[in-house]
Amino acid sequence: MTQAPSAGRGVAFRYEAPTGHETEEAWIDVHRGNAPLLLCFPHGGTQIPPDIADSFVSPELARKDADWWIDRLYSFARVLGATTVRTRISRSVIDVNRDPSGASLYPGQATTELCPTTTFDGEPLYAHSPPNDAQIADRHRRWFEPYHAVVAEELKRLRGAHPHVVLYDAHSIRSRVPRLFEGELPIFSIGTHDGAACSPELTTAVEAICAANDFSHVLNGRFKGGWTTRHYGQPNRGIHAIQIELAMRGYIPEPEEATATNWPPSFSPETAACIIPTLRAITETCIQFCRSTKDHHEPR
């Protein structure tokens, strides 16, 4: 990876490809702010490396389950001083929000793997054979490890400046995916690993914002937070992790069923305008929570 510049106000940079893969494009975008908030986008990427692309059934299928336009939805965050980390790599290549051991985050329930072999709808992603153990290990080294090295570095930097910080893992998903859950998701699915990853005071405040703006929401329902939330959330050490999973109908004109001819929809500023004030209120509340919480924890 390239050396990161020193921390500063509104510093933006990219990490380059790992040694041995110099032909790859830069794939981690980082914008450094000074507020006690780290906003992560692990599933917004659509980049498929050339040496892997031919193994998929099609590029379109490999990009189908992206969190479409999620970083654009939160473009206001930089104005608030938040730090943002975004991977451009498609989650179909490797899912940086899964347990690196391969263990399921939701035992007994349908989900996708560290290197997914199917889409959310159960469609095979690979034209022939899915990646073997050696190929999965290579993807882990090339993308999973560097992504989380960046996340850990930014958390350490922010914790050095603030007694409390929030890691906000930003996600979205189609409102209806019968293979994964019954019926239609609420607009907001709030995940805190059943309360283990985040202060109850902050969780309650986030729920109240959703309710005040008449958005349907659930706490620790079908989505309790992925590996990022579960791994980094340590409230007793001043790191509060929360995952916000948005049903896509809240910000884009989502069709009843995703097909090759209608997916993905274009970003709709008009539709998104209805939800952005609530997202901004949540992020501002995260920052205010950190600044107003009195108890102090030693930096990690």
C-alpha positions as CSV (number, residue, x, y, z in Angstrom):
1,M,0.0,0.0,0.0
2,T,1.1,3.6,-0.5
3,Q,2.0,5.5,2.5
4,A,-0.9,7.5,4.0
5,P,-0.4,11.2,4.4
6,S,-0.4,12.6,7.9
7,A,-3.8,13.2,9.5
8,G,-5.3,16.5,8.5
9,R,-8.5,18.3,7.8
10,G,-10.2,16.8,4.8
11,V,-7.3,14.7,3.6
12,A,-8.2,12.3,0.7
13,F,-6.0,9.6,-0.7
14,R,-6.1,6.1,-2.2
15,Y,-4.2,2.9,-1.4
16,E,-2.6,1.2,-4.3
17,A,-2.6,-2.5,-5.2
18,P,-0.5,-4.9,-3.1
19,T,3.0,-5.8,-4.3
20,G,2.8,-8.4,-7.0
21,H,-0.4,-6.9,-8.5
22,E,0.9,-3.6,-9.7
23,T,-1.4,-3.6,-12.7
24,E,-4.5,-3.3,-10.6
25,E,-6.2,0.0,-10.1
26,A,-6.3,1.8,-6.8
27,W,-9.2,0.2,-4.9
28,I,-9.4,1.8,-1.4
29,D,-10.6,5.4,-1.1
30,V,-10.0,7.1,2.2
31,H,-11.0,10.6,3.2
32,R,-9.6,11.6,6.6
33,G,-11.6,13.9,8.8
34,N,-11.1,14.8,12.5
35,A,-14.6,14.2,13.9
36,P,-15.0,11.0,16.1
37,L,-16.8,9.1,13.3
38,L,-15.5,6.5,10.9
39,L,-17.9,5.7,8.1
40,C,-17.2,2.5,6.2
41,F,-18.6,1.3,2.8
42,P,-17.6,-2.4,2.4
43,H,-20.1,-3.3,-0.2
44,G,-20.4,-0.4,-2.6
45,G,-17.7,-1.5,-4.9
46,T,-18.2,-2.9,-8.5
47,Q,-14.6,-3.4,-9.5
48,I,-13.7,-6.9,-10.7
49,P,-9.9,-7.6,-11.2
50,P,-9.0,-8.7,-14.7
51,D,-7.5,-12.0,-13.6
52,I,-10.8,-13.0,-11.9
53,A,-13.4,-11.5,-14.3
54,D,-13.5,-14.5,-16.7
55,S,-14.4,-16.9,-13.9
56,F,-17.7,-15.3,-13.3
57,V,-20.9,-16.1,-15.2
58,S,-21.0,-12.4,-16.1
59,P,-19.9,-9.0,-14.8
60,E,-23.5,-8.0,-14.3
61,L,-24.3,-10.9,-12.1
62,A,-21.1,-10.4,-10.1
63,R,-22.2,-6.8,-9.4
64,K,-25.9,-7.5,-8.7
65,D,-25.7,-7.5,-4.9
66,A,-23.7,-4.3,-4.6
67,D,-24.9,-1.7,-2.1
68,W,-25.8,0.5,-5.1
69,W,-24.9,4.3,-4.7
70,I,-24.4,3.9,-1.0
71,D,-21.3,6.2,-0.8
72,R,-23.2,8.9,-2.9
73,L,-26.0,8.7,-0.4
74,Y,-23.7,9.7,2.4
75,S,-21.7,12.3,0.5
76,F,-22.6,14.9,3.2
77,A,-20.5,13.0,5.8
78,R,-17.3,14.7,4.8
79,V,-18.8,18.1,5.5
80,L,-19.4,16.9,9.1
81,G,-15.7,16.0,9.5
82,A,-16.2,12.2,9.2
83,T,-13.5,9.8,8.0
84,T,-14.7,7.6,5.2
85,V,-13.2,4.3,3.9
86,R,-14.6,2.7,0.7
87,T,-13.5,-0.4,-1.1
88,R,-14.1,-0.5,-4.9
89,I,-13.8,-4.2,-5.1
90,S,-17.1,-6.1,-5.7
91,R,-18.3,-8.1,-2.7
92,S,-18.6,-11.1,-5.2
93,V,-14.8,-11.1,-5.3
94,I,-14.4,-11.1,-1.5
95,D,-16.8,-9.9,1.1
96,V,-14.7,-7.8,3.6
97,N,-17.7,-7.9,6.0
98,R,-17.6,-11.6,6.6
99,D,-15.7,-13.6,9.2
100,P,-12.3,-14.3,7.6
101,S,-12.3,-17.8,9.1
102,G,-15.3,-18.6,6.9
103,A,-17.6,-19.1,9.8
104,S,-21.2,-18.0,9.2
105,L,-22.4,-14.8,10.8
106,Y,-25.9,-16.3,10.9
107,P,-25.7,-20.0,11.6
108,G,-28.8,-21.9,10.3
109,Q,-29.9,-19.0,8.0
110,A,-29.2,-18.4,4.3
111,T,-26.3,-16.1,3.7
112,T,-23.3,-15.7,1.4
113,E,-19.7,-16.7,2.1
114,L,-16.4,-14.9,2.4
115,C,-16.0,-15.4,-1.3
116,P,-19.6,-15.8,-2.4
117,T,-20.5,-18.6,-4.8
118,T,-24.1,-17.4,-5.4
119,T,-26.0,-14.2,-5.5
120,F,-28.5,-13.3,-2.8
121,D,-31.1,-15.0,-5.0
122,G,-29.1,-18.3,-5.2
123,E,-27.9,-17.8,-8.8
124,P,-24.4,-19.4,-9.3
125,L,-21.8,-16.7,-9.7
126,Y,-19.1,-18.9,-11.3
127,A,-19.2,-20.3,-14.8
128,H,-17.3,-23.4,-13.8
129,S,-15.6,-23.9,-10.5
130,P,-15.8,-21.5,-7.5
131,P,-12.5,-20.4,-5.9
132,N,-10.5,-23.1,-4.1
133,D,-8.8,-22.6,-0.8
134,A,-5.6,-21.3,-2.3
135,Q,-7.5,-18.7,-4.4
136,I,-9.6,-17.6,-1.4
137,A,-6.4,-17.2,0.6
138,D,-4.9,-15.1,-2.2
139,R,-8.0,-12.8,-2.3
140,H,-7.8,-12.5,1.5
141,R,-4.3,-11.3,1.3
142,R,-4.9,-9.0,-1.7
143,W,-8.1,-7.3,-0.4
144,F,-9.4,-8.4,2.9
145,E,-6.2,-7.8,5.0
146,P,-5.4,-4.4,3.4
147,Y,-9.0,-3.1,3.8
148,H,-9.1,-4.0,7.5
149,A,-5.6,-2.7,8.1
150,V,-6.9,0.7,6.8
151,V,-10.0,0.5,9.1
152,A,-7.9,-0.4,12.1
153,E,-5.4,2.4,11.3
154,E,-8.1,5.0,11.1
155,L,-9.8,3.9,14.3
156,K,-6.5,4.1,16.1
157,R,-5.9,7.6,14.8
158,L,-9.3,8.8,15.8
159,R,-9.1,7.1,19.2
160,G,-5.8,8.9,19.8
161,A,-7.7,12.2,19.5
162,H,-11.1,11.3,21.1
163,P,-12.1,9.2,24.2
164,H,-15.0,7.8,22.2
165,V,-15.5,7.1,18.5
166,V,-18.2,5.5,16.4
167,L,-17.6,3.1,13.5
168,Y,-20.7,3.4,11.3
169,D,-20.9,0.6,8.8
170,A,-23.1,1.7,6.0
171,H,-25.1,-0.8,3.9
172,S,-28.1,-1.3,1.7
173,I,-30.0,-4.2,0.3
174,R,-33.0,-4.9,-1.9
175,S,-36.3,-4.6,0.1
176,R,-37.3,-8.2,-0.9
177,V,-34.9,-11.1,-1.1
178,P,-37.0,-14.2,-0.4
179,R,-34.0,-16.5,0.0
180,L,-32.6,-14.4,2.8
181,F,-35.7,-13.2,4.7
182,E,-39.5,-13.3,4.5
183,G,-41.6,-10.4,3.3
184,E,-40.3,-6.8,3.1
185,L,-37.5,-5.3,5.2
186,P,-38.1,-2.1,7.1
187,I,-36.3,0.9,5.7
188,F,-33.8,0.9,8.6
189,S,-32.2,-2.3,10.0
190,I,-30.0,-1.3,12.9
191,G,-27.4,-3.8,14.0
192,T,-25.3,-3.7,17.1
193,H,-24.5,-7.4,17.7
194,D,-27.4,-7.6,20.1
195,G,-26.1,-4.6,22.1
196,A,-22.5,-5.9,22.5
197,A,-21.0,-3.5,19.9
198,C,-22.5,-0.2,20.8
199,S,-23.6,1.9,23.8
200,P,-27.4,1.5,24.5
201,E,-27.7,5.3,24.8
202,L,-26.5,5.8,21.2
203,T,-28.6,2.9,20.0
204,T,-31.7,4.4,21.6
205,A,-30.9,7.8,20.1
206,V,-30.6,6.3,16.6
207,E,-33.9,4.5,17.0
208,A,-35.6,7.7,18.1
209,I,-34.4,9.5,15.0
210,C,-35.9,6.8,12.7
211,A,-39.2,6.9,14.6
212,A,-39.4,10.7,14.6
213,N,-39.1,10.7,10.8
214,D,-41.7,8.0,10.3
215,F,-39.3,5.5,8.9
216,S,-39.9,1.8,9.6
217,H,-37.0,0.3,11.6
218,V,-35.9,-2.7,13.5
219,L,-33.1,-3.2,16.0
220,N,-31.0,-6.4,15.7
221,G,-33.5,-8.1,13.5
222,R,-32.5,-10.1,10.4
223,F,-29.2,-8.0,10.3
224,K,-27.4,-7.7,13.6
225,G,-24.2,-6.3,12.2
226,G,-21.5,-8.1,10.1
227,W,-18.0,-9.0,11.0
228,T,-16.9,-5.3,11.0
229,T,-19.4,-4.4,13.7
230,R,-18.7,-7.5,15.7
231,H,-15.0,-7.3,15.5
232,Y,-14.4,-3.6,16.2
233,G,-17.2,-2.7,18.5
234,Q,-15.8,-2.4,22.0
235,P,-17.9,0.1,23.9
236,N,-15.9,-0.4,27.1
237,R,-12.8,0.7,25.2
238,G,-14.5,3.7,23.6
239,I,-15.3,2.2,20.2
240,H,-19.0,2.0,19.4
241,A,-19.8,0.1,16.2
242,I,-23.2,0.2,14.5
243,Q,-24.4,-1.1,11.2
244,I,-27.2,0.6,9.3
245,E,-28.8,-1.5,6.6
246,L,-31.1,0.5,4.3
247,A,-33.9,-1.1,2.3
248,M,-33.1,0.4,-1.2
249,R,-36.7,1.6,-1.8
250,G,-35.8,4.3,0.7
251,Y,-33.5,6.1,-1.7
252,I,-33.8,4.7,-5.3
253,P,-36.8,3.7,-7.4
254,E,-36.6,0.0,-6.6
255,P,-38.5,-2.4,-8.9
256,E,-40.5,-5.3,-7.4
257,E,-38.0,-7.8,-8.8
258,A,-34.4,-7.2,-10.0
259,T,-33.9,-8.3,-13.6
260,A,-31.2,-7.9,-16.3
261,T,-33.2,-5.1,-17.9
262,N,-34.1,-3.0,-14.8
263,W,-31.1,-3.5,-12.4
264,P,-29.5,-1.5,-11.0
265,P,-31.7,1.6,-11.1
266,S,-30.1,5.0,-11.6
267,F,-29.4,7.1,-8.5
268,S,-32.4,9.3,-7.9
269,P,-31.7,12.6,-6.1
270,E,-35.4,13.2,-5.7
271,T,-36.0,9.8,-4.0
272,A,-32.8,10.1,-1.9
273,A,-33.8,13.6,-0.7
274,C,-36.5,12.1,1.5
275,I,-34.0,10.0,3.5
276,I,-30.8,12.0,3.5
277,P,-31.9,14.4,6.3
278,T,-32.5,11.4,8.6
279,L,-29.1,9.8,7.7
280,R,-27.5,13.2,8.4
281,A,-29.3,13.4,11.7
282,I,-28.0,9.9,12.7
283,T,-24.4,10.7,11.8
284,E,-24.5,14.1,13.6
285,T,-25.9,12.3,16.6
286,C,-23.0,9.8,16.5
287,I,-20.6,12.6,16.6
288,Q,-22.4,14.5,19.3
289,F,-22.6,11.3,21.4
290,C,-18.8,10.9,21.3
291,R,-18.2,14.5,22.2
292,S,-20.7,14.6,25.1
293,T,-19.9,11.2,26.7
294,K,-17.9,12.0,29.8
295,D,-16.2,8.7,30.8
296,H,-12.7,8.3,29.4
297,H,-11.0,5.2,28.0
298,E,-7.4,4.7,27.2
299,P,-6.5,4.8,23.5
300,R,-6.2,1.4,21.9
